[in-house]
Amino acid sequence: MTGSRSWEDFADQYAEHAAHGAYNALYDRPAVLELVGDVSGKRVLDVGCGPGLYAAELVSRGASLMGLDGSPRMVELARERVPEAEFRVQDLSEPLDLPESSFDVAVMALVIHHLDDRTSLLREVHRVLRPDGYLVVSTHHPTTDWVRLGGSYFDVEPVEETWVNGWQVRYWRLPLTVTCAEFHEAGFVIERLVEPLPGDEMGARFPDTYAKLHERPGFVMFRLVKR
C-alpha cells in the first residue's frame, strides 16, 4: 500500500477483506505467486506489502523476505502475521534505503497504480535487484477500467473512488502502452504478461465473480527482468 492517510484509516478492515475476498485471495494472490515461482533460499523484497498476506506465502515457501509499506499500521499487521520476516515503514515516493543489488526477487502486488511517480519507484526496485533478478507486478487491467469508467481508453488520469465499506481510494487509470513504457524507462524488459483466469475455489465460493472474470480480466500481471 502507498501509505496515504486513507489506507492507514482502514488497514485492519482491508487486512480482513484481502485475506478472504474473491479478487485478492482467489484471483490476484494465486496468480502473482505462480508468476514469482520458486523462492526457496532467495532474498525477496515485498514492495507495498500491506498486511503481509503475500509475505506469509513467500516465507512459507522458503524466502528470506523484507516488506516495505507506507502505512505504519499495515507494517504492524505484517509483523504480527509474519514474525520471521523484516518489515519497514517506507514512503514509496522516496528513494529506498537499501543497498544496490541486494535482492533476488521483488513483488509489487496491486500497488503500482496507486503511485503518482511509478517510474521512480521502478528505478529504485531495479537498482536493488541483482543482475539476474526479476520483479513481479500486478495491477488493474486497463480495458476493464476503460469499460467501467468510460472516456477514452488512452486517458491517463487519477481516479478517486469509494470502495467497499466506504474506503476512499485514489489510483491511476493507464493504457497498456503507458505502463509498458514506464517499465522500459526504468530498465526492465517484460518476460511474461499474464491475464489470469479464476480457479475452481472462486467458482464454488463466488460464482458471479467467477463468471465475470471468465469474460473479462480484472487484473494483469507482469514478470520483468533487468536489461
BAFI-70346 format. One line per 10 residues: number of its first residue (from 1); their letters; for each residue x, y, z of C-alpha. Coordinates in Angstrom, 2 decimals. Layout:
N
NUM) A) X,Y,Z; ... .
***
This chain:
227
1) MTGSRSWEDF) 0.00,0.00,0.00; 1.13,3.52,-0.68; 0.76,4.85,2.85; -1.84,7.53,2.19; -3.99,8.53,5.16; -6.92,6.54,3.80; -5.05,3.21,3.86; -3.94,3.88,7.41; -7.54,4.57,8.41; -8.89,1.24,7.16 .
11) ADQYAEHAAH) -5.83,-1.01,7.41; -7.49,-3.54,9.73; -10.61,-3.75,7.60; -8.51,-4.15,4.47; -6.46,-6.95,6.04; -9.59,-8.96,6.78; -11.08,-8.26,3.37; -7.91,-9.14,1.44; -7.38,-12.35,3.41; -10.62,-13.88,2.14 .
21) GAYNALYDRP) -12.04,-11.76,-0.70; -12.50,-13.07,-4.22; -10.24,-10.62,-6.03; -7.39,-10.61,-3.52; -7.30,-14.11,-2.08; -8.55,-16.15,-5.02; -7.50,-14.15,-8.07; -4.51,-11.84,-7.65; -2.57,-13.68,-4.96; -2.51,-17.13,-6.61 .
31) AVLELVGDVS) -1.58,-15.64,-10.00; 1.19,-13.44,-8.57; 2.68,-16.29,-6.55; 2.64,-18.59,-9.56; 4.45,-15.96,-11.61; 7.01,-15.43,-8.84; 7.82,-19.15,-8.89; 10.36,-20.89,-6.66; 11.72,-18.58,-3.97; 13.41,-21.15,-1.76 .
41) GKRVLDVGCG) 16.65,-19.64,-0.48; 16.05,-16.34,-2.27; 16.04,-12.83,-0.88; 12.65,-11.26,-1.70; 11.53,-7.63,-1.45; 7.78,-7.12,-1.00; 7.11,-3.52,-2.07; 3.82,-2.21,-0.69; 3.47,-5.30,1.46; 0.19,-4.28,3.09 .
51) PGLYAAELVS) -0.80,-6.62,5.95; 1.70,-9.31,4.91; -0.55,-11.75,3.05; 1.86,-12.26,0.14; 4.81,-12.19,2.53; 3.35,-15.05,4.56; 3.09,-17.24,1.46; 6.57,-16.36,0.23; 8.20,-17.04,3.60; 6.35,-20.36,3.84 .
61) RGASLMGLDG) 7.95,-21.25,0.50; 11.46,-20.64,1.79; 12.10,-16.96,1.02; 14.07,-14.56,3.18; 11.85,-11.52,3.00; 11.79,-7.80,3.62; 8.50,-5.92,3.28; 8.01,-2.18,2.80; 4.85,-0.15,3.23; 3.97,3.48,3.77 .
71) SPRMVELARE) 1.30,2.70,6.35; 2.62,2.11,9.88; -0.49,0.09,10.75; -0.04,-2.15,7.71; 3.54,-2.78,8.80; 2.34,-3.66,12.32; -0.14,-6.15,10.88; 2.51,-7.67,8.62; 4.90,-8.11,11.54; 2.19,-9.84,13.53 .
81) RVPEAEFRVQ) 1.36,-12.14,10.61; 4.94,-12.97,9.58; 7.33,-12.56,12.52; 10.06,-14.38,10.59; 10.33,-11.55,8.05; 11.60,-7.98,8.33; 9.21,-5.08,7.69; 9.86,-1.35,7.45; 7.73,1.75,7.09; 8.77,3.29,3.77 .
91) DLSEPLDLPE) 7.31,6.17,1.80; 7.24,4.64,-1.69; 7.58,8.07,-3.29; 11.06,8.36,-1.74; 14.31,6.51,-2.57; 14.61,3.10,-0.90; 17.12,2.95,1.94; 18.51,-0.34,0.65; 21.85,-1.33,-0.89; 22.29,-1.92,-4.59 .
101) SSFDVAVMAL) 21.92,-5.47,-5.93; 20.71,-6.90,-2.62; 17.58,-8.87,-3.66; 16.89,-11.76,-5.99; 13.18,-11.09,-6.45; 10.79,-8.19,-5.90; 6.99,-8.21,-5.75; 4.61,-5.26,-6.21; 1.09,-6.66,-5.85; -1.76,-4.21,-6.60 .
111) VIHHLDDRTS) 0.39,-1.26,-5.59; 1.77,0.49,-8.65; -1.50,2.08,-9.81; -1.76,3.99,-6.52; 1.54,5.83,-7.14; 1.89,9.23,-8.80; 5.53,8.63,-9.78; 5.65,4.99,-10.76; 8.86,5.18,-12.79; 10.98,6.48,-9.92 .
121) LLREVHRVLR) 9.97,3.56,-7.70; 10.52,1.10,-10.53; 14.04,2.50,-10.98; 14.70,2.04,-7.27; 13.50,-1.57,-7.41; 15.70,-2.10,-10.49; 18.66,-0.73,-8.52; 18.25,-3.06,-5.54; 17.75,-6.19,-7.66; 20.73,-8.36,-8.52 .
131) PDGYLVVSTH) 21.73,-8.54,-12.21; 19.72,-11.74,-12.74; 16.84,-10.58,-10.51; 13.24,-10.07,-11.52; 10.15,-8.14,-10.46; 6.53,-9.34,-10.49; 3.90,-6.59,-10.76; 0.11,-6.86,-10.67; -2.26,-4.02,-11.44; -5.72,-3.18,-12.78 .
141) HPTTDWVRLG) -6.37,-4.41,-16.29; -6.65,-1.22,-18.38; -9.50,-2.44,-20.55; -11.62,-3.18,-17.50; -11.01,0.31,-16.12; -11.93,1.77,-19.51; -15.18,-0.18,-19.83; -16.19,0.67,-16.27; -15.13,4.33,-16.19; -15.82,5.35,-19.79 .
151) GSYFDVEPVE) -13.97,8.08,-21.63; -11.02,7.21,-23.83; -9.03,4.02,-23.30; -5.93,6.21,-23.69; -6.79,8.53,-20.78; -4.01,8.91,-18.20; -5.57,10.33,-15.07; -6.05,9.79,-11.36; -9.36,8.35,-10.22; -10.86,8.84,-6.77 .
161) ETWVNGWQVR) -13.50,6.34,-5.71; -15.30,4.94,-2.71; -14.69,1.22,-2.44; -16.18,-1.41,-0.13; -17.04,-0.25,3.42; -16.71,3.41,2.42; -12.95,3.29,1.76; -11.75,6.41,-0.06; -9.14,5.31,-2.61; -7.10,7.09,-5.28 .
171) YWRLPLTVTC) -5.44,5.30,-8.20; -4.37,5.90,-11.80; -6.01,4.63,-14.97; -3.40,3.97,-17.66; -3.39,2.37,-21.11; -1.11,-0.62,-21.57; 1.19,1.50,-23.76; 1.99,3.82,-20.86; 2.51,1.00,-18.36; 4.93,-0.79,-20.69 .
181) AEFHEAGFVI) 6.78,2.45,-21.47; 7.31,3.07,-17.75; 8.74,-0.43,-17.31; 11.12,0.22,-20.21; 12.14,3.64,-18.89; 13.02,2.08,-15.53; 15.29,-0.51,-17.17; 13.04,-3.56,-17.29; 12.04,-5.94,-20.07; 8.73,-7.81,-19.95 .
191) ERLVEPLPGD) 9.47,-11.53,-19.74; 5.86,-12.61,-19.25; 2.42,-10.99,-19.26; -0.45,-12.89,-17.63; -4.20,-12.20,-17.73; -5.30,-14.72,-15.10; -8.43,-16.84,-15.10; -10.11,-17.58,-11.75; -9.77,-21.04,-10.26; -12.28,-23.61,-9.07 .
201) EMGARFPDTY) -12.39,-22.33,-5.49; -13.67,-18.96,-6.66; -16.25,-20.75,-8.78; -17.54,-22.55,-5.71; -17.49,-19.56,-3.35; -18.12,-16.58,-5.66; -19.87,-17.90,-8.77; -20.94,-14.48,-10.09; -17.42,-13.07,-9.86; -16.03,-16.27,-11.36 .
211) AKLHERPGFV) -18.33,-15.95,-14.36; -17.47,-12.27,-14.85; -13.71,-12.89,-14.72; -14.04,-15.62,-17.32; -15.43,-13.00,-19.70; -13.20,-10.01,-18.94; -9.95,-9.75,-16.96; -9.84,-7.84,-13.69; -6.07,-7.61,-13.26; -2.93,-8.10,-15.33 .
221) MFRLVKR) 0.45,-9.38,-14.11; 3.97,-8.84,-15.46; 7.24,-10.61,-14.78; 10.01,-8.09,-15.51; 13.74,-8.75,-15.84; 16.62,-6.29,-15.75; 18.10,-5.31,-19.08 .
***
